[in-house]
Amino acid sequence: MEFSDLTVLVGPQATGKSILVQLLKLLVDTAHIKYEFRRAGVDWEDNFELFLEVYFGEGMKSLWDSGKTKVGFNEAETRLPERLQSTKPRKGESMFFIPAQRVLAMRDGWPQAFGYYDPGVPFTVREFSEELRLLMAGFGTEGTLFPVPRRLKDEFRELLQKHVFPGFDLKVDTQRAQKRLVLSSVASGSVLPFMVWSAGQREFVPLLLGLYWLLTPAGASRRRGLEWVVVEELEMGLHPRAIAVVVLLLFELVARGYRVCVSTHSPQVLDALWALKHLREAGARPQALLEVFDAPITVPMIKLAAGVMKKSVRVYYFDRDRGATDDISSLDPSSDEAAEAGWGGLSEFSGRANEEVARAVANADREGRQ
């Protein structure tokens, strides 16, 4: 696989997408991962199978085939056990990872420390929660987290207010000396705790906080030291209009120079990439891309669209039956390859529905004429 400015992974459940991006994190941030484990008192005693359990999660040591220990990365081969032994722990990561299980980072509406979790919880979940906890420590005892000036573009705040938090603000509240995140009604001032939010709001808030960390409000376009961003299953719990806003936010990350890798089960994400590809090939103006998303046509958003239209995009399909990964970046619905024509299975149902309805209508017309 070749990772581009934006790389999208699609395929059925349990085909290895999450394992791949966790492996990528391990290869990119080996020294940092060792540092975080050491700081939390986690020691696998040079037992590589035990390391797999504490990094990928309980039960995951079976991933490893000791007879095939080499992994190719950056045009070189590496043996993971030796890489772990030879790499010295070092603070500072190059990849920010937003896991599919991000809601676990918000127990009772507040992120938990790395050491709070059982060692069987994947490293990426534990680290994400710790990073959100440190981010939240910078906010006061009480205050508004969304919408606030200088956190995201005005246009993004308006879109999110409309499609994710209609009529509500996201605030820090304190109950019996414990901080928590709540949604506060703009009209009545009533407070809704984490467990009564919609599923989409519970899934989106950790993602929003991660974006707060990545999208620096001024100065540098990227967070210092960070080059990669991984977002797993960005669409979880969200309405299609909210998914469109999240895709735009990913485009913002790409335009700022991050290398972004996402996994998805949403055909809407590939719809957006298909539109981006063809608008770029047609030499369309950036405004056309914004029209696809029904986004405001403003100078900052035109700059964003123009930036992302210059970036490279790749799409990979994980095929369970063949045990292979296919490059379907052309997203050609007329391709002879089923994986590409069906966009990795994401458009197969709608395609079959269209064919059957067309066939039924044609048969009905033919019988009527007879």
C-alpha positions in Angstrom: 0.0 0.0 0.0 1.1 3.5 -0.7 -0.3 6.2 1.6 -1.2 9.5 0.0 -2.2 12.9 1.4 -5.6 11.3 2.1 -5.9 7.5 2.2 -9.3 5.8 2.7 -9.8 2.2 3.7 -13.0 0.3 3.0 -14.2 -3.3 3.4 -16.4 -5.5 5.5 -15.9 -5.9 9.3 -13.0 -8.0 10.5 -10.9 -7.7 7.4 -7.9 -6.0 9.1 -8.5 -2.3 8.6 -8.1 -1.4 12.2 -5.2 -3.8 12.7 -3.4 -2.2 9.7 -3.7 1.4 11.0 -2.7 0.3 14.5 0.3 -1.4 13.0 1.1 1.8 11.1 0.9 3.7 14.4 3.4 1.2 15.9 5.8 1.5 13.0 5.6 5.3 13.0 5.7 5.9 16.8 7.6 2.9 18.2 9.7 5.0 20.6 6.7 7.1 21.8 4.6 3.9 22.5 7.5 2.4 24.5 7.7 5.7 26.5 4.0 5.8 27.2 3.9 2.2 28.4 7.0 2.7 30.6 5.4 5.9 32.1 2.3 3.9 33.0 4.3 1.0 34.5 3.4 -1.5 31.7 6.2 -4.0 31.2 6.0 -6.9 28.8 9.4 -8.2 29.8 10.6 -8.6 26.2 7.8 -11.1 25.6 6.6 -10.1 22.2 3.3 -12.0 22.4 2.5 -10.2 25.7 3.3 -6.9 24.0 0.7 -7.8 21.3 -1.9 -8.2 24.0 -1.1 -4.9 25.7 -0.8 -2.9 22.4 -3.5 -4.4 20.1 -5.7 -5.6 23.0 -6.5 -8.8 24.8 -6.7 -11.9 22.7 -4.7 -10.4 19.8 -1.4 -12.3 20.2 -2.8 -14.8 17.6 -2.2 -12.0 15.0 1.4 -12.9 14.9 2.9 -15.6 12.8 6.4 -16.2 14.1 7.5 -17.7 10.8 6.7 -14.5 9.0 8.3 -11.8 11.2 9.3 -9.2 8.6 7.2 -6.2 7.9 7.9 -3.9 4.9 7.7 -0.2 5.7 9.2 2.9 4.0 11.0 0.7 1.4 12.7 -1.3 4.1 12.0 -4.6 6.0 11.9 -4.7 9.8 11.3 -7.4 12.4 9.0 -6.0 15.0 10.4 -7.9 18.0 13.9 -6.6 17.3 12.5 -3.1 16.5 10.9 -2.9 19.9 14.1 -4.1 21.7 16.4 -1.7 19.8 14.3 1.4 19.9 14.9 3.7 22.9 11.7 5.2 24.6 11.2 8.8 23.6 8.4 11.3 24.4 6.6 12.8 21.4 4.4 11.2 18.8 4.2 11.7 15.0 0.7 10.2 14.6 -2.5 11.3 16.2 -4.9 8.4 16.3 -8.7 8.7 16.8 -10.0 5.2 17.3 -13.3 3.6 16.5 -13.9 3.0 20.2 -13.5 6.7 21.0 -16.7 6.8 23.1 -14.8 4.7 25.7 -12.6 7.8 26.3 -15.7 9.6 27.7 -16.7 7.6 30.7 -19.5 9.5 32.4 -18.7 12.5 30.1 -15.0 13.1 31.0 -11.9 11.5 29.5 -9.8 9.2 31.7 -6.1 8.8 32.3 -4.0 6.2 30.4 -3.6 4.1 33.5 -7.3 4.0 34.2 -7.9 1.3 31.6 -7.3 -2.4 31.9 -4.1 -3.5 30.1 -6.3 -5.5 27.7 -7.7 -2.2 26.2 -5.9 -1.3 22.9 -3.1 1.3 23.3 -4.7 3.6 20.8 -7.9 3.9 22.9 -5.9 4.5 26.1 -3.6 7.1 24.6 -6.5 9.0 22.9 -8.3 9.2 26.2 -5.1 10.5 27.9 -4.6 13.1 25.3 -8.2 14.3 25.6 -7.7 14.5 29.4 -4.7 16.7 29.0 -6.5 18.9 26.5 -9.4 19.3 28.9 -7.1 20.2 31.7 -6.4 23.4 29.9 -10.0 24.5 30.2 -11.5 26.1 33.3 -13.8 24.5 35.9 -16.8 25.7 33.9 -17.1 27.2 30.4 -18.3 26.7 26.9 -16.4 24.3 24.6 -18.6 24.7 21.6 -19.2 27.0 19.9 -16.3 29.3 20.9 -14.4 31.8 18.8 -11.1 30.8 17.3 -11.9 27.1 17.7 -12.5 26.0 14.1 -13.6 28.2 11.2 -16.8 30.2 11.7 -18.3 28.2 8.8 -17.6 24.9 10.5 -19.1 26.1 13.8 -22.2 27.1 12.0 -22.5 23.8 10.1 -21.9 21.8 13.3 -24.4 23.9 15.3 -27.0 23.2 12.6 -26.3 19.5 12.0 -24.8 18.1 15.3 -25.7 20.4 18.1 -29.0 22.1 17.1 -30.1 24.3 19.9 -27.4 23.2 22.3 -23.9 24.4 23.5 -21.2 22.0 24.7 -20.1 23.0 28.1 -17.9 21.9 31.1 -20.0 21.5 34.2 -19.1 20.5 37.7 -21.2 18.1 39.8 -20.1 17.3 43.3 -16.6 18.5 42.5 -16.4 16.3 39.4 -16.0 17.9 36.0 -18.2 16.6 33.2 -19.2 17.6 29.7 -22.9 18.5 29.2 -25.1 19.8 26.5 -26.8 23.0 27.6 -30.1 24.2 25.9 -29.6 27.6 24.4 -33.4 28.3 24.9 -34.0 27.0 28.4 -30.6 26.6 29.9 -31.4 23.0 30.9 -28.4 20.6 31.2 -28.2 17.2 29.5 -25.5 14.8 30.8 -23.4 12.6 28.6 -25.6 9.4 28.8 -28.7 11.1 27.5 -27.1 12.6 24.4 -27.9 11.1 21.0 -25.6 8.3 19.9 -24.1 10.6 17.2 -23.3 13.3 19.7 -21.6 10.9 22.0 -19.5 9.6 19.1 -18.8 13.0 17.7 -17.7 14.9 20.8 -14.4 13.0 21.3 -13.7 13.5 17.6 -14.4 17.2 17.9 -12.0 17.5 20.8 -9.4 15.7 18.8 -9.9 18.2 16.0 -9.5 21.0 18.5 -6.1 19.6 19.2 -5.1 19.2 15.6 -6.5 22.4 14.1 -4.4 25.0 15.7 -6.2 28.3 16.0 -3.4 30.5 14.8 0.2 30.5 13.6 1.4 27.1 12.4 -1.0 25.2 10.2 -0.2 21.9 12.0 0.5 20.8 15.5 4.2 20.7 16.0 5.7 17.3 15.5 2.5 15.7 14.2 2.6 14.5 10.6 -0.1 11.8 10.5 -3.8 11.6 11.5 -5.8 8.4 11.7 -9.6 8.5 12.1 -11.5 5.3 12.3 -15.1 5.0 11.2 -15.7 8.8 11.1 -19.4 8.3 10.4 -20.5 6.5 13.5 -24.0 7.6 14.7 -24.1 10.6 12.4 -26.8 11.7 10.0 -25.6 12.1 6.3 -25.6 15.9 6.7 -23.3 15.7 9.7 -21.1 13.2 7.9 -20.6 15.8 5.1 -19.4 18.3 7.7 -16.9 15.7 9.1 -15.6 15.0 5.6 -15.0 18.7 5.2 -13.1 18.8 8.5 -10.9 16.0 7.2 -10.3 18.0 4.0 -9.2 20.8 6.3 -6.6 18.5 7.9 -5.4 17.4 4.5 -5.2 21.0 3.3 -3.1 21.9 6.3 -0.5 19.3 5.4 -1.4 16.4 7.6 -1.2 12.9 6.1 -4.7 11.6 6.8 -5.8 8.0 6.9 -9.4 7.1 7.5 -11.5 3.9 7.6 -15.2 4.0 6.7 -18.3 2.0 6.0 -20.1 5.0 4.6 -20.8 5.2 0.8 -21.2 9.0 1.3 -17.4 9.3 2.0 -16.6 7.7 -1.4 -19.3 9.8 -3.0 -17.3 12.8 -1.8 -14.0 11.4 -3.1 -15.6 10.6 -6.4 -16.8 14.1 -6.8 -13.4 15.5 -5.7 -11.7 13.4 -8.3 -13.9 14.3 -11.2 -14.1 18.0 -10.3 -10.3 18.1 -10.2 -10.0 16.3 -13.5 -12.5 18.7 -15.1 -10.6 21.8 -13.8 -13.6 22.9 -11.9 -13.4 25.9 -9.6 -13.2 25.2 -5.8 -16.7 26.6 -5.4 -18.0 23.6 -7.2 -16.7 21.3 -4.4 -18.3 23.4 -1.8 -21.6 23.2 -3.6 -21.4 19.4 -3.4 -21.3 19.8 0.4 -23.8 22.6 0.6 -21.1 24.6 2.4 -20.8 28.4 2.6 -19.0 30.0 -0.3 -16.7 32.2 1.6 -13.0 33.1 1.1 -11.7 30.8 3.9 -13.8 27.8 2.5 -12.8 28.5 -1.1 -9.1 28.5 0.1 -9.8 25.1 1.8 -11.4 23.6 -1.3 -8.6 24.9 -3.5 -6.0 23.3 -1.2 -7.6 19.9 -1.0 -8.2 19.8 -4.8 -4.4 19.8 -5.1 -3.8 16.8 -2.8 -3.5 13.1 -3.7 -6.1 10.6 -2.7 -6.0 6.8 -2.6 -8.8 4.3 -1.7 -8.1 0.6 -0.7 -10.5 -2.2 -0.5 -9.9 -5.1 2.0 -11.2 -8.3 0.4 -11.9 -11.0 3.0 -12.4 -13.8 0.6 -9.1 -13.3 -1.2 -7.1 -12.1 1.7 -5.9 -9.2 -0.4 -6.0 -5.4 -0.5 -6.9 -3.7 -3.8 -6.3 -0.2 -4.9 -9.7 1.1 -6.1 -8.8 4.8 -6.2 -10.3 5.3 -9.7 -13.7 4.7 -8.2 -14.9 3.7 -11.7 -18.5 2.4 -11.5 -18.1 0.8 -15.0 -14.9 -1.1 -14.0 -14.7 -4.8 -14.8 -13.3 -5.3 -11.3 -16.3 -5.8 -8.9 -14.5 -4.3 -6.0 -13.9 -1.0 -7.8 -17.3 -0.9 -9.6 -19.1 -1.5 -6.3 -16.8 0.9 -4.3 -15.6 -1.9 -2.0 -19.2 -3.1 -1.5 -20.5 0.3 -0.3 -22.6 0.9 -3.5 -23.5 -2.7 -4.2 -26.9 -2.6 -2.5 -28.1 0.6 -4.3 -26.8 -0.8 -7.6 -28.8 -4.0 -7.2 -31.8 -2.1 -6.1 -31.7 0.2 -9.2 -31.2 -2.8 -11.5 -34.1 -4.8 -10.0 -36.5 -1.8 -10.0 -35.6 -1.0 -13.6 -36.1 -4.6 -14.5 -39.5 -4.8 -12.8 -40.7 -1.5 -14.4 -39.6 -2.8 -17.8 -41.4 -6.0 -17.3 -44.6 -4.2 -16.1 -44.5 -1.9 -19.2 -44.0 -4.9 -21.5 -46.9 -6.9 -19.9 -49.1 -3.8 -20.1 -48.4 -3.4 -23.8 -49.3 -7.0 -24.3 
